[in-house]
Amino acid sequence: MSRAFRIPLRIRFRGQAERRGLLLHGPCGWGEFSPFPEYPPEVARRWLQAAHEAISTPWPEPNRRTIPVNVTVPALSPEEAHALVASSGCSTAKVKVAEGDDEGRVEAVRDALGPSGKLRVDANGAWSVDEARAALTRFARYDLEYAEQPVASLVEMARLRRLVDVPLAADEPLRTAAALANLDLSEAADIVVLKVQPLGGVWPSLEFAERSGLPAVVSSALETSIGISAGLALAAALDELPYACGLATVALLAGDVVSDPLLPRDGVIELRRPEVSEEALTPWEIEPAAWLQRASAAEETS
């Protein structure tokens, strides 16, 4: 069984105004295939593998039943960012930067969190090494937990890492790497960001985390609750979870495909696996033909 969806975002995020994808169903439950529009079949292939794993392979036994999460702050005004964090119930915030009034936004989030809250920034690789060095030096006064993908490549991250004191987390290079087995993060990153779809599933993500030898943060790829449930399963299975996870992103969508969305309460999301609801999906359902074709193209690259 397959169903396709199109759900607008409440706030434009990572250059996206909506999320589209394909929901698959099998013996183990529902899976989601929702690569971003610009990703070619050879990159989308791992996203499809993750969906196939979700519907056919049991996920690992959990080591925890609740997952601490951060509130994700898009490129909002300082006032909007402050209000979002203050109302989130989370003690950790990830702030999108390299767009608009970065420092005003970061300062507002630090104020909303208070001195004991954890604050991290994410530039999605938009800065040059010099820009990243200058920005992270300015932001030092706000006590950053880490900076996620401040520059585009691992080579640039390795250069930047020698120039700043802020820990660096790698994300985007993992998504598009041709061979994850050959990816060496040791010189470029202090933390690895794990996203289930880009890494090909929960089990491959666990294997990559172990191979990297780095502490991990599990994040979403702006999925519905079906995709988020895979991220929760990964976060629950890790031996150690030293950082709050970026899995509280369902609220960025204008709707969901389940009746009981995976939303945080008091800074955590409980581990569970919801089912697709006809009532919830109907307003967002679209014809699946284009997505079945995209899935087929991705599968042909295997």
TIRO-688292 format. One line per 8 residues: number of its first residue (from 1); their letters; for each residue x, y, z of N, C-alpha, C. Coordinates in Angstrom, 1 decimal, m for minus. Layout:
residues N
NUM	A	X:Y:Z:X:Y:Z:X:Y:Z | ...;
END
This chain:
residues 302
1	MSRAFRIP	0.8:m1.2:0.0:0.0:0.0:0.0:0.9:1.2:0.0 | 0.5:2.3:m0.8:1.3:3.5:m0.8:0.3:4.7:m0.9 | 0.6:5.8:m0.2:m0.2:7.0:m0.2:0.8:8.2:m0.3 | 0.4:9.2:m1.1:1.3:10.3:m1.2:0.7:11.5:m0.5 | 1.5:12.5:m0.1:1.0:13.6:0.7:1.8:14.9:0.2 | 1.1:16.0:0.4:1.7:17.3:0.3:1.2:18.2:1.5 | 2.1:18.6:2.3:1.7:19.4:3.5:2.5:20.7:3.5 | 1.9:21.9:3.5:2.6:23.1:3.6:3.3:23.3:4.9;
9	LRIRFRGQ	4.4:24.0:4.9:5.1:24.4:6.2:4.5:25.7:6.7 | 4.4:25.8:8.0:3.8:27.0:8.7:4.8:28.2:8.4 | 6.1:27.9:8.4:7.1:28.9:8.2:8.1:28.4:7.2 | 8.4:29.1:6.2:9.4:28.7:5.2:10.7:28.2:5.9 | 11.2:27.1:5.6:12.3:26.5:6.4:13.2:25.7:5.5 | 14.5:26.0:5.6:15.5:25.4:4.8:15.2:25.5:3.3 | 14.7:26.7:2.9:14.3:27.0:1.6:13.1:26.3:1.1 | 12.4:25.5:2.0:11.2:24.8:1.6:9.9:25.5:2.1;
17	AERRGLLL	8.9:25.4:1.2:7.6:25.9:1.6:6.6:24.8:1.9 | 7.0:23.6:1.6:6.1:22.5:1.8:6.9:21.2:1.9 | 6.3:20.1:2.3:6.9:18.8:2.3:6.0:17.8:1.6 | 6.6:17.1:0.7:5.9:16.1:m0.1:6.6:14.7:0.1 | 5.8:13.7:0.0:6.4:12.4:0.1:5.5:11.2:m0.1 | 6.0:10.0:0.1:5.2:8.8:m0.1:5.2:8.0:1.2 | 4.1:7.5:1.5:3.9:6.7:2.7:3.7:5.2:2.2 | 4.5:4.3:2.8:4.4:2.9:2.4:4.0:2.1:3.6;
25	HGPCGWGE	3.3:1.0:3.4:2.9:0.2:4.5:3.3:m1.3:4.3 | 3.7:m2.0:5.3:4.1:m3.3:5.2:4.0:m4.1:6.6 | 4.5:m5.2:6.7:4.3:m6.1:7.9:4.7:m5.4:9.2 | 5.7:m4.5:9.2:6.2:m3.9:10.4:5.6:m2.5:10.7 | 4.7:m2.0:9.7:4.1:m0.7:9.9:4.3:0.2:8.8 | 4.3:1.5:9.0:4.4:2.5:8.0:5.8:3.0:7.9 | 6.2:3.4:6.7:7.5:4.1:6.4:7.2:5.3:5.5 | 8.2:6.2:5.6:8.1:7.4:4.8:9.3:7.6:3.8;
33	FSPFPEYP	9.0:8.0:2.6:10.0:8.3:1.6:9.7:9.8:1.2 | 10.6:10.7:1.6:10.3:12.1:1.4:11.6:12.9:1.1 | 12.4:12.4:0.2:13.7:13.2:m0.2:13.3:14.6:m0.7 | 14.2:15.5:m0.4:13.9:16.9:m0.9:13.9:17.0:m2.4 | 13.2:18.0:m3.0:13.0:18.0:m4.4:14.3:18.0:m5.2 | 15.4:18.6:m4.7:16.6:18.7:m5.5:17.4:17.5:m5.5 | 17.1:16.5:m4.7:17.9:15.3:m4.6:17.7:14.4:m5.8 | 18.8:14.0:m6.5:18.7:13.1:m7.6:18.5:11.6:m7.1;
41	PEVARRWL	18.1:10.7:m8.1:17.8:9.3:m7.7:18.9:8.7:m6.8 | 20.2:8.9:m7.2:21.2:8.2:m6.5:21.3:8.7:m5.0 | 20.9:9.9:m4.7:20.9:10.4:m3.3:19.6:9.9:m2.7 | 18.5:10.0:m3.4:17.2:9.5:m2.9:17.1:8.0:m2.6 | 18.1:7.3:m3.1:18.1:5.8:m2.9:18.1:5.4:m1.5 | 19.0:6.1:m0.7:19.0:5.7:0.8:17.7:6.1:1.5 | 17.1:7.2:1.1:15.8:7.5:1.7:14.8:6.4:1.4 | 14.8:5.9:0.2:13.9:4.8:m0.1:14.3:3.5:0.7;
49	QAAHEAIS	15.5:3.3:0.9:16.0:2.1:1.7:15.4:2.3:3.1 | 15.5:3.5:3.7:14.9:3.7:5.0:13.5:3.4:5.1 | 12.7:3.8:4.1:11.3:3.5:4.1:11.0:2.0:4.0 | 11.8:1.3:3.2:11.7:m0.2:3.0:12.0:m0.9:4.3 | 13.1:m0.4:5.0:13.4:m0.9:6.3:12.3:m0.8:7.3 | 11.7:0.4:7.3:10.6:0.7:8.3:9.4:m0.3:8.1 | 9.1:m0.7:6.9:7.9:m1.5:6.7:8.2:m3.0:6.8 | 9.5:m3.4:6.8:9.8:m4.8:6.6:10.8:m5.3:7.7;
57	TPWPEPNR	11.4:m4.5:8.5:12.5:m4.9:9.4:12.2:m4.4:10.8 | 12.1:m5.2:11.8:11.9:m4.7:13.2:13.1:m3.7:13.6 | 12.7:m2.7:14.2:13.8:m1.8:14.7:14.4:m2.3:16.0 | 15.6:m1.8:16.4:16.3:m2.4:17.6:15.5:m2.1:18.9 | 15.9:m2.9:19.9:15.3:m2.8:21.2:15.7:m1.4:21.8 | 14.9:m0.7:22.4:15.2:0.6:22.9:16.0:0.6:24.3 | 16.8:1.5:24.4:17.6:1.7:25.7:16.9:2.8:26.6 | 15.9:3.5:26.0:15.2:4.6:26.7:13.8:4.7:26.1;
65	RTIPVNVT	12.9:5.2:26.9:11.5:5.4:26.5:11.1:6.8:26.2 | 11.9:7.8:26.6:11.7:9.2:26.3:12.9:9.8:25.7 | 12.7:10.7:24.7:13.8:11.3:24.0:13.8:12.8:24.2 | 14.9:13.3:24.8:15.0:14.8:25.0:15.1:15.5:23.6 | 14.4:16.6:23.4:14.5:17.2:22.1:14.7:18.7:22.3 | 15.2:19.3:21.2:15.4:20.8:21.1:14.2:21.4:20.3 | 13.9:22.6:20.6:13.1:23.4:19.8:13.9:24.0:18.6 | 13.4:23.9:17.4:14.1:24.4:16.2:13.5:25.7:15.9;
73	VPALSPEE	14.4:26.7:15.7:14.0:28.1:15.5:14.4:28.5:14.0 | 13.4:28.6:13.2:13.7:29.1:11.8:14.3:30.5:11.8 | 14.5:31.0:10.6:15.0:32.4:10.4:13.9:33.4:10.7 | 13.5:33.5:12.0:12.5:34.4:12.4:13.1:35.7:12.9 | 12.2:36.7:13.2:12.7:37.9:13.8:13.0:37.6:15.3 | 13.8:38.4:15.9:14.2:38.1:17.3:13.0:38.0:18.2 | 12.0:38.8:18.0:10.7:38.8:18.8:10.0:37.4:18.6 | 9.9:37.0:17.4:9.2:35.7:17.1:10.0:34.5:17.6;
81	AHALVASS	11.3:34.6:17.5:12.2:33.6:18.0:12.1:33.4:19.5 | 12.0:34.6:20.2:11.9:34.6:21.7:10.6:33.9:22.1 | 9.5:34.3:21.4:8.2:33.8:21.8:8.1:32.3:21.5 | 8.7:31.8:20.4:8.7:30.4:20.1:9.4:29.6:21.1 | 10.6:30.0:21.5:11.4:29.2:22.5:10.7:29.3:23.9 | 10.2:30.4:24.3:9.6:30.6:25.6:8.4:29.7:25.8 | 7.7:29.4:24.7:6.5:28.6:24.7:6.7:27.2:24.4 | 7.9:26.8:24.1:8.2:25.4:23.6:8.3:24.4:24.7;
89	GCSTAKVK	8.6:24.7:25.9:8.8:23.8:27.0:10.1:23.0:26.9 | 11.0:23.4:25.9:12.3:22.8:25.7:13.4:23.6:26.4 | 14.4:23.0:26.9:15.5:23.7:27.5:16.7:23.8:26.6 | 16.6:23.2:25.4:17.6:23.3:24.3:16.9:23.9:23.1 | 17.7:24.8:22.4:17.2:25.4:21.1:18.2:25.3:20.1 | 17.8:25.0:18.8:18.7:25.1:17.7:18.2:26.2:16.8 | 19.1:27.1:16.5:18.8:28.4:15.8:19.3:28.4:14.4 | 18.5:28.5:13.4:19.0:28.6:12.1:19.6:30.0:11.9;
97	VAEGDDEG	20.8:30.0:11.3:21.6:31.2:11.1:22.0:31.3:9.6 | 22.8:32.3:9.3:23.2:32.6:7.9:22.0:33.1:7.1 | 21.0:33.8:7.8:19.9:34.3:7.1:19.2:35.4:8.0 | 19.1:36.6:7.5:18.5:37.6:8.3:19.3:38.1:9.5 | 18.7:38.5:10.6:19.3:39.1:11.7:19.8:37.9:12.7 | 20.9:37.3:12.3:21.4:36.2:13.1:21.6:36.5:14.5 | 22.4:37.6:14.8:22.8:37.9:16.1:21.6:38.3:17.0 | 20.7:39.0:16.4:19.5:39.4:17.1:18.7:38.1:17.5;
105	RVEAVRDA	18.6:37.2:16.6:17.9:35.9:16.8:18.5:35.1:17.9 | 19.9:35.0:17.8:20.6:34.2:18.8:20.5:34.8:20.2 | 20.6:36.1:20.2:20.5:36.8:21.5:19.1:36.6:22.1 | 18.1:36.7:21.3:16.8:36.6:21.8:16.5:35.1:22.3 | 17.1:34.2:21.6:16.9:32.8:22.1:17.6:32.5:23.4 | 18.8:33.1:23.5:19.6:32.9:24.8:18.8:33.5:25.9 | 18.2:34.7:25.7:17.4:35.3:26.7:16.2:34.4:27.1 | 15.5:33.8:26.1:14.3:33.0:26.3:14.7:31.7:27.1;
113	LGPSGKLR	15.9:31.2:26.8:16.3:29.9:27.4:16.8:30.2:28.9 | 17.4:31.4:29.1:18.0:31.6:30.4:19.5:31.1:30.3 | 20.2:31.3:31.3:21.7:31.0:31.3:21.9:29.5:31.4 | 21.0:28.7:31.9:21.2:27.2:32.0:20.8:26.4:30.7 | 20.0:27.1:29.8:19.6:26.4:28.6:20.7:26.1:27.6 | 20.6:25.2:26.8:21.6:24.8:25.7:21.2:25.5:24.4 | 22.1:26.1:23.8:21.9:26.9:22.6:22.9:26.4:21.5 | 22.3:26.0:20.4:23.2:25.6:19.2:22.7:26.3:18.0;
121	VDANGAWS	23.6:26.5:17.0:23.3:27.2:15.8:23.5:26.2:14.6 | 22.8:26.5:13.5:22.9:25.7:12.3:22.9:26.6:11.1 | 24.0:26.6:10.3:24.1:27.4:9.1:23.8:26.7:7.8 | 23.5:25.4:7.9:23.3:24.5:6.7:24.4:24.7:5.7 | 25.6:24.9:6.1:26.7:25.0:5.2:26.8:26.3:4.4 | 26.2:27.4:4.8:26.0:28.6:4.0:27.2:29.5:4.2 | 28.0:29.4:5.2:29.1:30.3:5.4:30.4:29.8:4.8 | 31.3:30.8:4.4:32.7:30.5:4.1:33.4:30.3:5.5;
129	VDEARAAL	34.6:29.8:5.4:35.4:29.6:6.6:35.6:30.9:7.4 | 35.9:32.0:6.6:36.1:33.3:7.3:34.8:33.8:7.9 | 33.7:33.6:7.2:32.4:34.1:7.7:32.1:33.3:9.0 | 32.3:32.0:8.9:32.0:31.1:10.1:32.8:31.5:11.3 | 34.1:31.7:11.0:35.0:32.1:12.1:34.5:33.4:12.8 | 34.2:34.4:12.0:33.8:35.7:12.5:32.5:35.5:13.3 | 31.5:34.8:12.7:30.2:34.7:13.4:30.3:33.9:14.7 | 31.0:32.8:14.7:31.1:32.0:15.9:31.9:32.7:16.9;
137	TRFARYDL	32.9:33.5:16.5:33.6:34.3:17.5:32.6:35.3:18.2 | 31.8:36.0:17.3:30.8:36.9:17.9:29.8:36.2:18.8 | 29.4:35.0:18.4:28.4:34.3:19.2:28.9:33.7:20.5 | 30.2:33.7:20.7:30.8:33.1:21.9:30.2:33.6:23.1 | 29.8:34.8:23.1:29.2:35.4:24.4:27.8:34.8:24.7 | 27.3:34.0:23.8:26.0:33.4:24.0:26.1:31.9:24.5 | 27.3:31.5:24.7:27.6:30.2:25.2:27.0:29.1:24.3 | 27.6:28.9:23.1:27.0:27.9:22.2:27.4:26.5:22.6;
145	EYAEQPVA	26.5:25.6:22.5:26.7:24.2:22.8:27.5:23.6:21.6 | 27.1:23.9:20.4:27.9:23.5:19.2:27.3:24.3:18.0 | 28.1:24.2:16.9:27.6:24.8:15.6:27.5:23.7:14.6 | 26.3:23.6:14.1:26.0:22.5:13.1:26.3:23.0:11.7 | 27.1:22.3:10.9:27.4:22.5:9.5:27.6:24.0:9.2 | 28.5:24.6:9.9:28.7:26.1:9.6:29.2:26.3:8.2 | 30.0:25.4:7.6:30.5:25.5:6.2:30.1:24.3:5.5 | 30.3:24.3:4.1:29.7:23.3:3.3:30.4:21.9:3.3;
153	SLVEMARL	31.8:21.9:3.3:32.5:20.6:3.1:33.2:20.2:4.3 | 33.6:18.9:4.4:34.4:18.4:5.5:35.8:19.0:5.5 | 36.3:19.3:4.3:37.6:20.0:4.3:37.6:21.4:4.9 | 36.5:22.1:4.6:36.4:23.4:5.2:36.1:23.3:6.7 | 35.3:22.3:7.1:35.1:22.1:8.6:36.4:21.8:9.3 | 37.2:21.0:8.7:38.5:20.7:9.3:39.3:22.0:9.5 | 39.3:22.8:8.5:40.0:24.1:8.6:39.4:25.0:9.8 | 38.1:25.1:9.8:37.4:25.9:10.7:37.6:25.4:12.1;
161	RRLVDVPL	37.6:24.1:12.3:37.7:23.5:13.6:39.1:23.8:14.3 | 40.1:24.1:13.5:41.4:24.6:14.1:41.4:26.0:14.4 | 40.3:26.8:14.1:40.3:28.2:14.3:39.3:28.7:15.3 | 38.4:27.8:15.8:37.4:28.2:16.7:37.4:27.2:17.9 | 36.8:27.7:19.0:36.7:26.8:20.2:35.3:26.1:20.3 | 34.4:26.5:19.4:33.0:25.9:19.4:33.1:24.5:18.8 | 32.5:23.5:19.5:32.4:22.2:18.8:31.6:22.3:17.5 | 32.0:21.4:16.6:31.3:21.4:15.3:30.6:20.1:15.0;
169	AADEPLRT	29.4:20.2:14.5:28.6:19.0:14.2:28.4:18.8:12.7 | 28.6:17.6:12.1:28.5:17.4:10.7:27.2:16.8:10.4 | 26.6:17.4:9.3:25.2:16.9:8.9:25.2:16.7:7.3 | 25.2:17.8:6.6:24.9:17.7:5.1:25.9:16.8:4.4 | 27.2:16.8:4.7:28.1:15.8:3.9:27.7:14.4:4.0 | 27.0:14.0:5.1:26.5:12.6:5.3:25.4:12.3:4.4 | 24.6:13.3:4.1:23.3:13.1:3.3:23.7:12.7:1.9 | 24.7:13.3:1.3:25.0:13.1:m0.1:26.3:12.3:m0.4;
177	AAALANLD	26.9:11.8:0.7:28.1:11.0:0.5:27.8:9.8:m0.4 | 28.7:9.5:m1.4:28.5:8.4:m2.2:28.7:7.1:m1.4 | 29.6:7.0:m0.5:29.9:5.8:0.3:30.1:6.2:1.7 | 29.1:5.9:2.5:29.3:6.3:4.0:30.4:5.6:4.6 | 30.7:4.3:4.2:31.7:3.5:4.8:33.1:4.2:4.7 | 33.3:5.0:3.7:34.6:5.7:3.5:34.6:7.1:4.1 | 33.6:7.5:4.7:33.5:8.9:5.2:34.2:9.0:6.6 | 35.3:9.8:6.6:36.1:10.0:7.8:35.8:11.4:8.4;
185	LSEAADIV	35.2:11.5:9.6:34.9:12.8:10.2:35.8:13.2:11.2 | 36.9:12.4:11.5:37.7:12.6:12.6:38.4:13.9:12.7 | 38.8:14.5:11.6:39.4:15.8:11.6:38.4:17.0:11.5 | 37.2:16.7:11.0:36.3:17.8:10.7:35.2:18.0:11.7 | 34.9:17.1:12.6:33.7:17.2:13.5:34.0:16.7:14.9 | 33.2:17.2:15.8:33.2:16.7:17.2:32.0:15.9:17.5 | 30.9:16.1:16.6:29.6:15.5:16.8:29.1:15.1:15.5 | 28.3:14.0:15.4:27.7:13.6:14.1:26.2:13.7:14.3;
193	VLKVQPLG	25.6:14.3:13.2:24.1:14.4:13.2:23.6:13.3:12.4 | 22.7:12.5:13.0:22.2:11.3:12.3:20.7:11.6:11.9 | 20.5:11.4:10.6:19.1:11.5:10.1:18.8:10.2:9.4 | 17.7:9.5:9.8:17.4:8.2:9.4:17.3:8.0:7.9 | 16.5:8.9:7.3:16.3:8.7:5.8:17.5:8.9:5.0 | 18.3:10.0:5.2:19.5:10.2:4.4:20.6:9.1:4.6 | 20.5:8.4:5.8:21.5:7.4:6.1:21.0:6.0:5.7 | 19.8:5.8:5.3:19.3:4.6:4.7:18.6:3.7:5.7;
201	GVWPSLEF	18.3:4.2:6.9:17.5:3.5:7.9:18.0:3.5:9.3 | 17.3:3.0:10.2:17.7:3.0:11.6:19.0:2.1:11.8 | 19.0:0.9:11.3:20.1:0.0:11.5:21.4:0.6:10.8 | 21.4:1.1:9.6:22.6:1.7:9.0:23.1:2.9:9.8 | 22.1:3.7:10.3:22.5:4.9:11.1:23.2:4.4:12.4 | 22.7:3.4:13.1:23.4:2.9:14.2:24.8:2.4:13.9 | 25.0:1.7:12.8:26.3:1.3:12.3:27.2:2.4:12.1 | 26.7:3.5:11.4:27.5:4.6:11.1:27.9:5.3:12.4;
209	AERSGLPA	27.0:5.5:13.3:27.4:6.1:14.6:28.5:5.4:15.3 | 28.4:4.1:15.3:29.5:3.3:16.0:30.8:3.5:15.2 | 30.8:3.4:13.9:32.0:3.5:13.1:32.6:4.9:13.3 | 31.8:6.0:13.4:32.3:7.3:13.5:33.1:7.5:14.8 | 32.6:6.9:15.8:33.2:7.1:17.1:32.9:8.4:17.8 | 32.0:9.2:17.2:31.6:10.5:17.7:30.3:10.5:18.5 | 30.1:11.3:19.4:28.8:11.5:20.0:27.8:11.9:19.0 | 26.5:11.4:19.1:25.5:11.6:18.1:24.3:12.5:18.6;
217	VVSSALET	23.8:13.2:17.6:22.5:13.9:17.8:21.6:13.4:16.7 | 20.4:12.9:17.0:19.5:12.4:16.0:18.5:13.6:15.6 | 18.4:13.8:14.3:17.6:14.9:13.9:16.6:14.5:12.8 | 15.6:15.3:12.5:14.7:15.0:11.5:15.1:15.5:10.1 | 14.4:15.1:9.1:14.5:15.7:7.8:13.2:16.3:7.4 | 12.6:17.0:8.4:11.3:17.6:8.2:10.2:16.6:7.8 | 10.1:15.5:8.5:9.2:14.5:8.1:7.9:14.6:8.8 | 6.9:13.9:8.4:5.7:13.7:9.2:6.0:12.8:10.4;
225	SIGISAGL	5.0:12.6:11.2:5.2:11.7:12.4:5.6:10.3:12.0 | 5.3:9.9:10.8:5.8:8.5:10.4:7.3:8.5:10.3 | 7.9:9.5:9.7:9.3:9.6:9.6:10.0:9.9:10.9 | 9.3:10.7:11.7:9.9:11.0:13.0:9.9:9.8:13.9 | 9.0:8.9:13.8:9.0:7.7:14.6:10.3:6.9:14.4 | 10.8:6.9:13.2:12.1:6.2:12.9:13.2:6.9:13.6 | 13.2:8.2:13.6:14.2:8.9:14.3:14.2:8.7:15.8 | 13.0:8.6:16.4:12.9:8.2:17.8:13.4:6.8:18.1;
233	ALAAALDE	13.1:5.9:17.2:13.6:4.5:17.3:15.2:4.5:17.4 | 15.8:5.3:16.5:17.2:5.4:16.5:17.8:6.0:17.8 | 17.2:7.2:18.2:17.6:7.8:19.4:17.5:6.9:20.6 | 16.4:6.1:20.6:16.2:5.2:21.7:17.2:4.1:21.8 | 17.7:3.7:20.6:18.6:2.5:20.5:20.1:2.9:20.8 | 20.5:4.1:20.7:21.9:4.5:20.9:22.3:4.2:22.3 | 23.5:3.7:22.5:24.0:3.4:23.8:24.0:4.6:24.7 | 24.4:5.7:24.1:24.5:7.0:24.9:23.8:8.1:24.0;
241	LPYACGLA	23.1:9.0:24.7:22.4:10.1:24.0:22.8:11.4:24.8 | 23.9:11.9:24.6:24.4:13.1:25.4:23.7:14.4:25.0 | 23.1:14.5:23.9:22.5:15.7:23.4:21.0:15.6:23.1 | 20.3:16.7:23.4:18.9:16.7:23.0:18.8:16.5:21.4 | 17.8:15.9:21.0:17.6:15.6:19.5:16.8:16.6:18.8 | 17.0:16.7:17.5:16.3:17.6:16.7:15.1:16.9:16.0 | 14.2:16.3:16.9:13.1:15.6:16.4:11.7:16.3:16.6 | 11.7:17.5:17.2:10.5:18.2:17.5:10.1:19.1:16.3;
249	TVALLAGD	10.0:18.6:15.1:9.8:19.4:14.0:8.4:19.2:13.3 | 7.6:18.3:13.8:6.2:18.1:13.3:5.4:19.4:13.4 | 5.7:20.2:14.4:4.9:21.5:14.6:5.2:22.5:13.5 | 6.3:22.3:12.7:6.6:23.2:11.6:5.6:22.9:10.4 | 5.0:21.8:10.4:4.1:21.4:9.3:2.7:21.9:9.6 | 1.9:22.3:8.6:0.5:22.7:8.8:m0.4:21.6:9.1 | 0.0:20.4:9.0:m0.8:19.2:9.4:0.1:18.0:9.5 | m0.6:16.9:9.7:0.2:15.6:9.8:m0.7:14.5:9.2;
257	VVSDPLLP	m0.1:13.3:9.2:m0.8:12.2:8.6:m1.3:11.2:9.7 | m1.1:11.5:10.9:m1.6:10.6:12.0:m2.5:11.5:13.0 | m3.3:10.8:13.7:m4.2:11.5:14.6:m3.6:12.0:15.9 | m2.4:11.3:16.2:m1.7:11.7:17.5:m0.3:12.0:17.2 | 0.0:13.2:16.7:1.3:13.6:16.2:2.4:13.5:17.3 | 3.6:13.2:16.8:4.7:13.1:17.7:5.3:14.5:18.1 | 4.7:15.1:19.1:5.0:16.4:19.6:5.6:16.3:21.0 | 6.5:17.3:21.3:7.1:17.2:22.6:6.2:17.7:23.7;
265	RDGVIELR	6.5:17.2:24.9:5.9:17.7:26.1:7.0:17.8:27.2 | 7.1:19.0:27.7:8.1:19.2:28.7:9.5:18.9:28.2 | 9.8:19.1:26.9:11.1:18.9:26.4:11.4:17.5:26.0 | 10.5:16.6:26.0:10.8:15.2:25.6:9.6:14.7:24.7 | 9.9:13.7:23.9:8.9:13.0:23.1:8.9:11.5:23.6 | 7.8:11.0:23.9:7.7:9.6:24.3:7.9:8.7:23.1 | 8.6:7.6:23.3:8.8:6.6:22.2:7.5:5.9:21.9 | 7.1:6.0:20.7:5.9:5.3:20.2:5.9:5.3:18.7;
273	RPEVSEEA	5.1:4.5:18.1:5.0:4.4:16.6:3.5:4.6:16.2 | 3.1:5.8:15.8:1.7:6.0:15.4:1.4:5.4:14.0 | 0.1:5.2:13.8:m0.4:4.7:12.5:m1.0:5.9:11.7 | m0.9:5.7:10.4:m1.5:6.7:9.5:m3.0:6.7:9.7 | m3.6:7.9:9.8:m5.1:8.0:10.1:m5.7:8.6:8.8 | m6.8:7.9:8.3:m7.5:8.4:7.1:m8.0:9.8:7.3 | m8.5:10.1:8.5:m9.0:11.5:8.7:m7.9:12.5:8.7 | m6.7:12.2:9.2:m5.6:13.1:9.2:m5.0:13.3:7.9;
281	LTPWEIEP	m4.9:12.2:7.1:m4.2:12.2:5.8:m5.0:12.9:4.7 | m6.4:12.7:4.8:m7.2:13.1:3.6:m7.0:14.5:3.2 | m6.9:15.5:4.1:m6.7:16.9:3.6:m5.4:17.1:2.8 | m4.4:16.2:3.0:m3.1:16.4:2.4:m2.8:15.4:1.3 | m3.7:14.5:1.0:m3.3:13.4:0.1:m3.3:13.9:m1.3 | m2.3:13.5:m2.1:m2.2:13.8:m3.5:m2.0:12.5:m4.3 | m2.1:12.6:m5.6:m1.9:11.4:m6.5:m0.5:10.9:m6.3 | m0.4:9.6:m6.1:1.0:9.0:m5.9:1.8:8.8:m7.1;
289	AAWLQRAS	1.3:8.9:m8.3:2.0:8.5:m9.5:3.4:9.1:m9.6 | 3.6:10.4:m9.4:4.9:11.0:m9.5:5.8:10.5:m8.5 | 5.3:10.2:m7.3:6.2:9.7:m6.2:6.5:8.3:m6.4 | 5.6:7.5:m7.0:6.0:6.1:m7.3:7.1:6.0:m8.4 | 7.0:7.0:m9.3:8.0:7.1:m10.3:9.3:7.5:m9.7 | 9.3:8.4:m8.8:10.5:8.8:m8.1:11.2:7.7:m7.3 | 10.3:6.9:m6.7:10.8:5.8:m5.9:11.4:4.7:m6.9 | 10.8:4.5:m8.0:11.3:3.5:m8.9:12.6:4.0:m9.5;
297	AAEETS	12.8:5.3:m9.8:14.1:5.8:m10.3:15.2:5.6:m9.2 | 14.8:5.8:m7.9:15.8:5.7:m6.9:16.2:4.2:m6.7 | 15.2:3.3:m6.9:15.5:1.9:m6.7:16.4:1.4:m7.8 | 16.3:2.0:m9.0:17.1:1.5:m10.2:18.5:1.8:m10.0 | 18.9:2.8:m9.1:20.3:3.1:m8.9:21.0:2.2:m7.9 | 20.2:1.3:m7.3:20.8:0.3:m6.3:21.8:m0.6:m6.9;
END
